[in-house]
Amino acid sequence: MRISFQEELSALEASLQEEGELVLRTLRGALNALGRGDSELADEVIGFDDEIDKRYLRIDEGVQSLLARQTPVATDLRLVLAILRINLHLERMADYCVTVAKLTKLMGGLDVSDQTILNSLEDMGQRAEQMIRVALDSFSERNVEKALTLSDLDELIDRANRQAVEQVLSLGDSAEEREYGLRTLVISRCVERIGDHAVDIGEQIAYVVTGEFREFTDASANA
């Protein structure tokens, strides 16, 4: 039996939501590994990225196949393009989680652990998780107003990122402390970028609903 265009589109969107749940699982695993200094859990996070990559490729191929066989227009075309772009944003989020896991493993050999910095990174991670959930729910509901709240949530992550930088700068001057500080700065930046990708997903939601693309934040204002 031939599957209709709308059924294919619904299946792609469902797969995208499932990919989002996998990214949330990966982010939580990376944060837990960091907080506990757990190298084995970090390895699991790194290995699990293969599953997300497979999901990403299946969705990408599904979108290409759909576009090759069908000629979607108007809202349907915007939805197909948004799925393609959101799929990429989710895959990039997972890559940042892997980077956090890899840095966690490298930090295991350092005789440094600053709980204040770790608490700040956990706070950032929780906010990033919230943003991913808001983005996924907004997409499912086609809720532009909810998507717009991602900008405010992102500002909270940016603020926490600046706080983490200040905490790193207050560390001592030993070689291990400097190395620990540099690695935590990269981790903080990774989590901050996950928030940015969530905002990008929100922009895609607005594009699907309104037919117009606009950035939620003015990048030049932070230059």
PyMOL commands that set and color helices and strands:
alter all, ss='L'
color gray80, all
select helices_A, chain A and resi 5-36+39-69+74-107+115-141+144-169+175-210+219-222
alter helices_A, ss='H'
color red, helices_A
deselect
rebuild
show_as cartoon
